[in-house]
Each structure stands twice: as C-alpha cells, then as structure tokens.
Amino acid sequence: MNNSEVLKLKAKSNQKRKKDDIAAYWFSLPYVLLFLTFIVIPIVLAVFLSFTSYDMVGVPKLIGLNNFIYLLTSDNEFMRIILPNTIKFAVIVGPGSYILSFIMAWILAQFPHRLRTVLAIIIYSPSLTAGVTMTVIWRVFFAGDASGYLNQILMRLGLIIEPIAFLQSPDYLFTIMIIVTLWGSMGIGFLAMLAGILNVNRELYEAAYIDGMSNRYQEIMYITIPSMKPQMLFGAVMAIVNTFSAGVIGVQLSGSNPTPNYAGSLIVNHIEDYAFLRYEMGYAAALSLVLLLMINLFSKLSWKLFGVKE
C-alpha cells in the first residue's frame, strides 16, 4: 500500500469520525438544552438577583453585597434558628436515611425474588405518596385534639390529662418532622442500593470465605460496599439533595409558613417566606445561593468517600 492510499484511508477515517461527532452532538442537544434551561440559566439569574433588590414588580436594583451582609448580621431568625435547624436536620436525617436505606436494601436482598419485589414496593411506596399520607395519616395521628391517635393512646394510658398540640408545639414539631421524613425516605436511593447489592458478583463472597472471611459484617465491609460504590455515591447524593431541599414537610404538618416560632423552619421555608410571601426576590436569591453552596459542599464530601477514581 503506497502513501497516497494510506492518506486516502486516513482522510476517510477522519470524515467518518467527524460525522460520528456531529451525530453525537445532535443526540446530546436535548439534554444540553434542558440542562441550560433548568440548571445553568436559573443559577445565573439567582446569582444576579442576589446582588439586587427586586420585588417582582419594578426593575431589579443593584445593591452589591447588601443581601449577604443582611443575612450574616441582621437576619436573626436565619442565624439563630433556621441555619441551626437546617444543619441539625441534615446531620440527623441525611445519614439516618442513608444508613436506613442501605440496611433495608441489604435485608431485602436476602429474601427470595417474589417476596423481595413485594416488600420493595411496600417500602418504596411512602416516598411516592408522601403528600397524601401527610394529610391522611400523620396529621391525624398527631392531631392536637382528643381525636388524635397519639393523644388518645397517651390519655388512655394515663400519661397525659389534656391533649397536646403536637404539630403546633415548638417542643415537638422538629422531632415529628424527623420521624416523618425518615419514614418516607426510602426512595430512588434505596432502589439504587438494592440493585447494587443484587448485582455484586457472588463469586467474590465465595472466594472471600475460602480466604478466611468469617461473618456477615466482614462480608458487608470488604465485599458488598466496595463493590457497589457507584450506587453508594448516588444514594449519598440523593440523600443530601433531598435533605437540604426538604421544607414542605414542616409547613404541611403545622399548616403555616413560617412554622410556629420557626421551630420547624428550614432554609427552603425561609426562601419561600421571603420570595412568595414578602416578595423580596433579591434576598431569597441570596438564600438560595447559600443553600446551593451547602449542597455542593456535602456532595463533594460524598464524592471523596464513595467516588470511583479512574
């Protein structure tokens, strides 16, 4: 084969590669457009609005760092109650739901296929019907009058004399929020972990037991978790995002925003308060950026723990 033929083959190969690249760009175009529309552009607009004063009626007015200065120095509810509430809620519910999802997924993986499928649907269903069950079950269970199931139980046992307004009490609302959130936390992350556990190569367990592995704890720590790091990472990111974006739970339970004495208010509630009740969009955008930075920080931490290095 002479040089001219080699050059022709290379030219044909380059043309084919260019056509393949063009096809790949066309296939990725819908995703790129959606990503720009719903992720990049809103973030850019939020960054811009965070440096403005905007009431959704007039033209945004640039005010520099005033929103962030107000957030750090003058927003007493945010620094004293809402930020600690959000961090506490994230520290308890995030790892709690994550660990609970893994435990439930591991337990289900030990059952036969048909029984596992039924149980997985039962466990997963609360995450799909959270809004309905909030009204039908939890608000009735914790109702503050004598018709509330919990009040009835406590009064019959003689533990209380009068009904307790659990959902309106700052002493109980936050704890109830945690309980209800954990109950409905078996979502996509749980299914991803279950799929990861089921796809672990069974030969690895057999080889490990031959090499001296002696119990289930070692099986989980040395075989199961290292073999499903992508699913663990996905579950961690989903737990972080869901935890920090939670906010409707306190409003649905208490029926008001802000919640009584801000006891169940999280950053999302504070954003909604300023954005849609006070119409201070500039300050709400500044709060949104703070929330975005917190989610990004914890997501990077999850990547360091479970990310797979190429």
C-alpha positions, 0 to 999 in steps of 0.5 A: 500500500503506497502513501497516497492510499494510506492518506486516502484511508486516513482522510476517510477515517477522519470524515467518518469520525467527524460525522460520528461527532456531529451525530453525537452532538445532535443526540446530546442537544436535548439534554444540553438544552434542558440542562441550560434551561433548568440548571445553568440559566436559573443559577445565573439569574439567582446569582444576579438577583442576589446582588439586587433588590427586586420585588417582582414588580419594578426593575431589579436594583443593584445593591452589591453585597447588601443581601449577604451582609443582611443575612450574616448580621441582621437576619436573626431568625436565619442565624439563630434558628433556621441555619441551626435547624437546617444543619441539625436536620441534615446531620440527623436525617441525611445519614439516618436515611442513608444508613436506613436505606442501605440496611433495608436494601441489604435485608431485602436482598436476602429474601427470595425474588417474589417476596423481595419485589413485594416488600420493595414496593411496600417500602418504596411506596411512602416516598411516592405518596408522601403528600397524601399520607401527610394529610391522611395519616400523620396529621391525624395521628398527631392531631392536637385534639382528643381525636388524635391517635397519639393523644388518645393512646397517651390519655388512655394510658394515663400519661397525659390529662389534656391533649397536646398540640403536637404539630403546633408545639415548638417542643415537638414539631422538629422531632415529628418532622424527623420521624416523618421524613425518615419514614418516607425516605426510602426512595430512588436511593434505596432502589439504587442500593438494592440493585447494587447489592443484587448485582455484586458478583457472588463469586467474590463472597465465595472466594472471600470465605475460602480466604478466611472471611468469617461473618456477615459484617466482614462480608458487608465491609470488604465485599458488598460496599466496595463493590457497589460504590457507584450506587453508594455515591448516588444514594449519598447524593440523593440523600443530601439533595433531598435533605437540604431541599426538604421544607414542605414537610414542616409547613404541611404538618403545622399548616403555616409558613413560617412554622410556629416560632420557626421551630420547624423552619428550614432554609427552603421555608425561609426562601419561600417566606421571603420570595412568595410571601414578602416578595423580596426576590433579591434576598431569597436569591441570596438564600438560595445561593447559600443553600446551593453552596451547602449542597455542593459542599456535602456532595463533594464530601460524598464524592471523596468517600464513595467516588470511583477514581479512574 
